[in-house]
Amino acid sequence: MIMQNESATALRRQARIDGMVTMREDAWNKTKQGITTVEEVNRRTRVDEPLIMPSETPIIIPHTAGEVMAAAGAER
């Protein structure tokens, strides 16, 4: 794809199809597991990171502890 001069969006899309997990997504998973905090995720990862899923359905990344808990299915 690089040799064919594909766009960054096309490269990201193919990487997602191939199973790539972004640093921010991995960090949110670690938040759900209690390994890190929401504050650390927001401090150390890009909020504007483009999220392109294989289905091309946009994902909403939670930005507050309450949103993370709700996304994880926990009561506030």
PAROSE-574503 format. One record per residue: residue number from 1; residue in one letter; x, y, z of N, C-alpha, C in turn. Coordinates in pm, 1 decimal. Layout:
N
(pt NUM; 'A'; (X; Y; Z); (X; Y; Z); (X; Y; Z)),
...
//
This chain:
76
(pt 1; 'M'; (81.4; -119.2; 0.0); (0.0; 0.0; 0.0); (86.3; 126.4; 0.0)),
(pt 2; 'I'; (195.8; 122.1; 72.4); (284.6; 238.1; 76.0); (345.1; 260.3; -61.6)),
(pt 3; 'M'; (388.6; 152.2; -124.2); (448.0; 163.3; -257.1); (346.1; 212.8; -359.9)),
(pt 4; 'Q'; (218.5; 189.8; -332.4); (112.5; 235.2; -422.7); (66.9; 376.5; -388.0)),
(pt 5; 'N'; (136.7; 438.4; -291.2); (108.0; 576.2; -251.5); (-33.3; 593.7; -196.1)),
(pt 6; 'E'; (-80.4; 494.3; -119.3); (-213.3; 502.6; -58.3); (-214.9; 612.8; 47.3)),
(pt 7; 'S'; (-331.4; 665.2; 75.0); (-345.8; 771.5; 174.9); (-328.3; 714.9; 316.0)),
(pt 8; 'A'; (-301.5; 804.1; 410.3); (-288.8; 764.2; 550.8); (-419.1; 701.6; 599.5)),
(pt 9; 'T'; (-530.7; 754.3; 554.9); (-661.1; 699.3; 593.8); (-675.9; 556.1; 544.5)),
(pt 10; 'A'; (-635.8; 530.3; 421.8); (-644.0; 394.7; 366.9); (-551.7; 299.8; 442.7)),
(pt 11; 'L'; (-432.4; 346.8; 478.4); (-339.0; 263.8; 555.8); (-396.9; 231.1; 692.8)),
(pt 12; 'R'; (-453.2; 333.1; 760.8); (-514.4; 311.0; 892.2); (-630.6; 211.7; 882.1)),
(pt 13; 'R'; (-713.1; 230.4; 781.3); (-828.7; 141.5; 763.2); (-781.6; -2.8; 747.0)),
(pt 14; 'Q'; (-680.0; -24.9; 664.1); (-630.5; -160.7; 643.3); (-567.0; -215.4; 770.6)),
(pt 15; 'A'; (-495.3; -131.7; 842.8); (-435.9; -175.7; 969.5); (-545.0; -220.1; 1066.3)),
(pt 16; 'R'; (-657.0; -145.7; 1072.0); (-769.1; -182.0; 1159.1); (-829.8; -314.8; 1116.1)),
(pt 17; 'I'; (-847.3; -332.3; 986.7); (-901.5; -458.1; 934.9); (-810.2; -573.3; 974.6)),
(pt 18; 'D'; (-679.1; -547.2; 974.4); (-580.7; -649.3; 1009.7); (-565.5; -668.3; 1159.8)),
(pt 19; 'G'; (-642.2; -592.9; 1240.8); (-642.9; -615.3; 1385.1); (-567.7; -515.5; 1469.8)),
(pt 20; 'M'; (-520.5; -406.6; 1412.8); (-447.1; -307.8; 1490.9); (-536.6; -244.6; 1598.1)),
(pt 21; 'V'; (-480.7; -229.0; 1716.9); (-545.1; -157.0; 1826.2); (-458.3; -35.2; 1853.1)),
(pt 22; 'T'; (-519.5; 82.2; 1858.9); (-441.6; 203.6; 1882.4); (-397.8; 211.8; 2028.1)),
(pt 23; 'M'; (-299.9; 295.7; 2053.9); (-253.7; 315.3; 2191.8); (-367.8; 364.1; 2280.3)),
(pt 24; 'R'; (-449.1; 456.7; 2229.2); (-558.8; 511.0; 2309.0); (-662.5; 403.0; 2340.3)),
(pt 25; 'E'; (-696.8; 321.0; 2243.2); (-791.6; 212.1; 2268.4); (-735.3; 113.0; 2369.5)),
(pt 26; 'D'; (-608.0; 79.2; 2355.6); (-544.6; -11.3; 2450.4); (-545.1; 49.3; 2590.4)),
(pt 27; 'A'; (-520.1; 179.5; 2597.2); (-521.9; 248.2; 2726.6); (-661.3; 244.0; 2788.4)),
(pt 28; 'W'; (-767.2; 264.9; 2707.5); (-903.6; 257.2; 2761.8); (-932.7; 116.7; 2811.4)),
(pt 29; 'N'; (-885.2; 15.0; 2741.1); (-903.2; -122.3; 2788.5); (-833.7; -141.8; 2922.6)),
(pt 30; 'K'; (-715.8; -84.2; 2938.2); (-643.4; -94.1; 3065.4); (-715.6; -17.5; 3176.4)),
(pt 31; 'T'; (-786.0; 89.7; 3140.9); (-866.2; 163.1; 3238.9); (-978.3; 73.7; 3290.0)),
(pt 32; 'K'; (-1044.7; 4.4; 3200.0); (-1153.7; -86.4; 3238.8); (-1103.2; -197.9; 3329.8)),
(pt 33; 'Q'; (-976.6; -238.5; 3310.2); (-916.9; -345.1; 3391.1); (-860.2; -293.3; 3522.8)),
(pt 34; 'G'; (-860.2; -161.2; 3541.0); (-806.4; -102.5; 3663.4); (-655.7; -86.7; 3662.8)),
(pt 35; 'I'; (-591.7; -101.4; 3547.6); (-446.0; -92.8; 3537.2); (-398.6; 51.8; 3532.2)),
(pt 36; 'T'; (-480.3; 140.1; 3474.7); (-444.3; 281.4; 3463.9); (-567.4; 366.3; 3490.5)),
(pt 37; 'T'; (-552.3; 496.8; 3482.1); (-662.5; 588.3; 3512.4); (-704.2; 666.7; 3388.6)),
(pt 38; 'V'; (-823.8; 722.3; 3394.8); (-873.9; 807.4; 3287.0); (-780.8; 926.1; 3268.1)),
(pt 39; 'E'; (-736.5; 983.2; 3378.9); (-647.3; 1099.0; 3371.8); (-518.2; 1065.0; 3298.5)),
(pt 40; 'E'; (-462.9; 948.7; 3326.5); (-339.2; 907.1; 3259.8); (-361.8; 885.8; 3110.1)),
(pt 41; 'V'; (-474.0; 825.9; 3075.2); (-505.8; 805.9; 2933.5); (-513.2; 940.3; 2862.8)),
(pt 42; 'N'; (-584.7; 1034.9; 2921.9); (-598.9; 1166.8; 2859.6); (-467.0; 1242.5; 2854.8)),
(pt 43; 'R'; (-382.8; 1220.1; 2954.1); (-254.2; 1289.9; 2959.1); (-154.8; 1233.7; 2857.1)),
(pt 44; 'R'; (-158.6; 1104.7; 2832.9); (-53.8; 1038.4; 2754.5); (-92.2; 997.2; 2612.9)),
(pt 45; 'T'; (-218.4; 1012.8; 2575.7); (-258.3; 974.7; 2440.1); (-326.0; 1091.5; 2370.8)),
(pt 46; 'R'; (-330.7; 1084.7; 2239.6); (-390.8; 1192.2; 2160.0); (-542.4; 1181.3; 2161.2)),
(pt 47; 'V'; (-607.6; 1287.7; 2203.8); (-753.6; 1290.2; 2205.4); (-808.4; 1291.9; 2063.5)),
(pt 48; 'D'; (-735.5; 1354.1; 1972.3); (-783.9; 1366.1; 1834.7); (-743.8; 1248.2; 1746.8)),
(pt 49; 'E'; (-698.9; 1138.9; 1808.4); (-658.0; 1021.7; 1731.8); (-774.1; 972.3; 1646.4)),
(pt 50; 'P'; (-754.5; 959.4; 1517.0); (-864.6; 912.9; 1432.4); (-894.4; 766.4; 1459.2)),
(pt 51; 'L'; (-1020.2; 735.1; 1471.3); (-1060.7; 597.7; 1495.6); (-1135.0; 547.1; 1373.1)),
(pt 52; 'I'; (-1073.7; 456.2; 1302.7); (-1135.1; 401.5; 1182.6); (-1147.3; 251.3; 1202.4)),
(pt 53; 'M'; (-1267.1; 207.0; 1219.3); (-1292.7; 65.7; 1240.2); (-1312.5; -1.9; 1105.1)),
(pt 54; 'P'; (-1289.7; -132.9; 1100.2); (-1312.8; -204.2; 975.1); (-1453.7; -181.0; 921.0)),
(pt 55; 'S'; (-1550.2; -165.8; 1009.8); (-1687.9; -142.5; 966.4); (-1708.9; 1.8; 924.2)),
(pt 56; 'E'; (-1608.6; 87.0; 949.6); (-1613.1; 229.7; 921.8); (-1721.0; 300.3; 1002.9)),
(pt 57; 'T'; (-1763.9; 237.4; 1112.7); (-1858.8; 299.5; 1203.5); (-1779.9; 379.6; 1304.7)),
(pt 58; 'P'; (-1811.4; 508.1; 1322.5); (-1735.1; 587.8; 1418.2); (-1752.4; 536.7; 1560.4)),
(pt 59; 'I'; (-1648.8; 553.0; 1638.9); (-1650.4; 513.7; 1779.4); (-1645.0; 640.2; 1862.6)),
(pt 60; 'I'; (-1719.5; 642.1; 1971.1); (-1713.3; 753.8; 2063.8); (-1624.3; 710.5; 2179.6)),
(pt 61; 'I'; (-1514.8; 781.3; 2199.3); (-1424.0; 751.5; 2309.6); (-1467.0; 835.3; 2429.5)),
(pt 62; 'P'; (-1490.1; 771.6; 2544.3); (-1529.4; 847.9; 2662.7); (-1414.1; 934.0; 2712.4)),
(pt 63; 'H'; (-1446.8; 1051.5; 2764.4); (-1344.6; 1142.9; 2813.0); (-1351.2; 1166.0; 2963.2)),
(pt 64; 'T'; (-1452.4; 1114.3; 3030.0); (-1463.4; 1132.4; 3174.3); (-1473.2; 997.0; 3241.3)),
(pt 65; 'A'; (-1445.1; 995.0; 3370.0); (-1452.1; 869.9; 3445.4); (-1592.9; 811.8; 3439.0)),
(pt 66; 'G'; (-1694.9; 898.0; 3449.7); (-1833.2; 850.8; 3442.6); (-1864.9; 786.6; 3309.5)),
(pt 67; 'E'; (-1814.8; 845.5; 3202.2); (-1838.2; 788.7; 3069.6); (-1767.4; 654.9; 3054.2)),
(pt 68; 'V'; (-1647.1; 642.9; 3111.7); (-1574.1; 515.6; 3106.2); (-1651.3; 409.3; 3181.9)),
(pt 69; 'M'; (-1700.5; 444.5; 3300.8); (-1776.5; 348.6; 3381.3); (-1903.9; 307.0; 3307.4)),
(pt 70; 'A'; (-1972.6; 403.5; 3246.2); (-2094.6; 372.1; 3171.9); (-2063.1; 280.9; 3054.0)),
(pt 71; 'A'; (-1953.2; 309.3; 2983.8); (-1913.3; 226.7; 2869.5); (-1879.8; 85.1; 2913.9)),
(pt 72; 'A'; (-1828.4; 72.2; 3036.3); (-1792.3; -58.9; 3089.5); (-1913.5; -131.1; 3147.9)),
(pt 73; 'G'; (-2027.9; -60.1; 3157.2); (-2149.2; -122.1; 3209.1); (-2161.8; -114.1; 3359.5)),
(pt 74; 'A'; (-2077.9; -34.8; 3424.9); (-2082.6; -21.9; 3570.6); (-2178.4; 89.6; 3610.0)),
(pt 75; 'E'; (-2232.1; 76.8; 3730.9); (-2317.3; 183.4; 3783.1); (-2230.6; 294.9; 3835.6)),
(pt 76; 'R'; (-2282.8; 416.5; 3828.0); (-2208.1; 532.9; 3876.2); (-2216.5; 543.4; 4025.1)),
//
